[in-house]
Amino acid sequence: LSDSMKARLDGLMGRNMYDYDSTLRDPTSEDDDLSVAVHPLVRVHPESGRRGLYLSRLMTRNVVGMDKAESDALLDELFNHAERPEFVYAHRWTIGDLVIWDNRCLNHARTDFPADEARLLRRYTISEPE
């Protein structure tokens, strides 16, 4: 990101709505009985110290304190930046693969797969006591 964009993002918060049954960023409201969380748009990785965007095209609905048009424009610019091909890793699965990632510094999503193919996912969370 440019230095001016980094300065613009400093202190901004994103409002995220979690609808785990949806694959679309449908319009939602606070009345939709979804989990809502507000987080900084930029977070610092606790071990590397690197800054990273904390947003999701599917779940980040708006920038707190901005009008809808300004928020939508900024988020679209950030989503498009984060999804540039040079920032995307697409795994080509083979039998026996194990993929591990750090949720603190990346977005992840699955692609569609044929309904007649089995999919087995095991999630393990590793954390340190505070």
N, C-alpha and C positions, 0 to 999 in steps of 0.2 A: 504494500500500500504506500501511497505517497505520504510524505511528511505532513502535508496539510490534512489528509484524510485521517492519519493517526491522531493528530491534534483534535480534529472534529469528534472523533469517537471517544476521546478521553472523558470518562465519567458517565457515558450514556448507558442506559439500562434497556434491556430487551424484555418484553413480556412474552412468555412462552405458554402455550396451551397444549396439553398432552392428551391426544386422542389416539390411543394405541390401535384402534380398529380402523383408522382411516389411512389411506395412501394418498390423499389429496389435501391441499391446503384450503379447505372450504372455509367460507366465512363462518365465524363462530362468535358467540357472545359469552359473557360471564354467566348467563342463565343456562348454558348448555351442560352443566354438571361435569365439567372437565377439570382436571388438576391444572392449576395456574401457578407459575413461578416467575419471579423477576430476577434476572441475573445481569451482570455487566456484559456489554457486547464484546469487551476485550478482557481476557483473563490471563494471568501470569502463571505459567506452569511452575509448580512448587519445587521441582528439582532442577530443571534446566534454566529457569528464569526467563524463558522465551515467552513473548506475548503471542496470543492467538485469538482469532475470532471465536466467539461462543454464540453461535446462531445456527438455525436450521430452517431451510426453506419450508419444511413441513410444519414446524412447531412454533417458530418465532413469528408472532402476529403483528407486533408493532414496537416502535421505540417509545418508551415512556416519556411523556411530556411534549411530544411532537404531534402536529396535526396529521391526519391520515395521509394526505398527499405527500408531505415531506418525509414521513416515516416510510411509506411504501417505496418512494424513490430511493431513499438511502438503503433500505433493506435489499431491494432488487439489485442495486449496484454491488452490495457486499455478497449476496448470494452468487451473482454472476462471477465475481472475482474468486470466491472460494471454490467454485466448480470448474475453474479453468482446467483444461486437460493436463497441464503440467503439475497440478495439485491433486490429481485423482489417481488412485490405484484401484484397478479392477482385477480381482483375483479370478483366475481360471481354474476352477475346482477339478481336482482329480481324487480318486479314491484314496483315503487315508490322510488327506490334508488336515493340518491343524493351523489355524490362523489366530494370532494373538495381537491385540492392539491396545493402545493406551487411550481410554475414553477422555482423558483430560486434554487431549490435543488433536482430536480429529472427529469428523463426522463419519458415520458409517450407515450403510443401507444395503439391503439386498436387492437384487434384480429379480424379476419374475422368473418362475421356472414352471415347467409343465406339471399339471395337476397329477399326472400319473407317476411322477418321480417322487421318491421318498426324500425327505429332508429331515435331518436330525441335527439339532442345535443344543449344545450344552453351554451354559453360561457360568463362568466362575468369576467372582469378584475378589480381587486381592487388594487389601488395604492395610494401612499401618494404624495402630492405635494412636489416638490423639493425646 
